[in-house]
């Protein structure tokens, strides 16, 4: 029997405190081992992408994790 897959929840950035959003972005940017001192420009780019709607914050209840995904607005 196949279990239904729950889609991740979209978390509107306006529902997060700025410091929480920044912490999520910092964690996302440094997942691949990038040192935070070297990642400041990438953090700014991701925050801007979220701000203008080119990326979204998603929360997966099943794994209790967040991720940031690009938005394809063709």
C-alpha positions as CSV (number, residue, x, y, z in Angstrom):
1,X,0.0,0.0,0.0
2,X,1.4,3.4,-1.0
3,X,1.2,6.1,1.6
4,X,0.1,9.5,0.3
5,X,2.8,12.1,0.1
6,X,2.0,15.4,1.8
7,X,3.2,18.4,-0.2
8,X,5.4,20.8,1.8
9,X,3.7,23.8,3.2
10,X,4.6,27.2,1.8
11,X,5.7,29.5,4.5
12,X,5.1,33.2,3.6
13,X,8.2,35.2,4.6
14,X,5.9,37.8,6.2
15,X,4.9,35.2,8.8
16,X,8.6,34.9,10.0
17,X,10.6,37.3,12.1
18,X,13.4,38.8,10.0
19,X,16.0,37.1,12.2
20,X,14.3,33.7,11.8
21,X,14.1,34.1,8.0
22,X,17.8,35.1,7.9
23,X,18.7,32.1,10.0
24,X,16.8,29.8,7.7
25,X,18.6,31.3,4.7
26,X,22.0,31.0,6.4
27,X,21.4,27.4,7.2
28,X,20.3,26.7,3.6
29,X,23.3,28.5,2.1
30,X,25.8,26.6,4.3
31,X,24.3,23.1,3.9
32,X,26.9,22.3,1.3
33,X,29.7,23.2,3.7
34,X,30.1,26.8,2.6
35,X,31.6,28.8,5.5
36,X,29.2,31.5,6.6
37,X,31.9,34.1,6.4
38,X,32.2,33.3,2.7
39,X,28.5,33.1,2.2
40,X,27.3,36.6,3.0
41,X,26.7,37.5,-0.7
42,X,24.8,34.3,-1.3
43,X,22.6,34.9,1.8
44,X,21.8,38.4,0.4
45,X,20.9,36.9,-3.0
46,X,18.6,34.3,-1.5
47,X,16.9,36.8,0.7
48,X,16.3,39.1,-2.3
49,X,15.0,36.2,-4.3
50,X,12.5,35.4,-1.6
51,X,11.6,39.1,-1.3
52,X,10.7,39.4,-5.0
53,X,9.0,36.0,-5.3
54,X,11.7,34.1,-7.2
55,X,12.1,31.7,-4.3
56,X,9.9,30.3,-1.5
57,X,10.3,28.8,1.9
58,X,8.8,25.4,2.2
59,X,8.3,23.3,5.4
60,X,7.9,19.5,5.2
61,X,5.9,18.2,8.1
62,X,6.9,14.6,7.6
63,X,10.7,15.3,7.9
64,X,10.2,18.5,10.0
65,X,12.6,20.4,7.7
66,X,12.6,23.6,5.8
67,X,14.1,24.3,2.4
68,X,14.2,27.2,-0.1
69,X,13.1,26.4,-3.6
70,X,13.2,28.5,-6.8
71,X,9.9,29.6,-8.3
72,X,9.5,29.1,-12.0
73,X,7.3,32.0,-13.2
74,X,7.4,31.4,-16.9
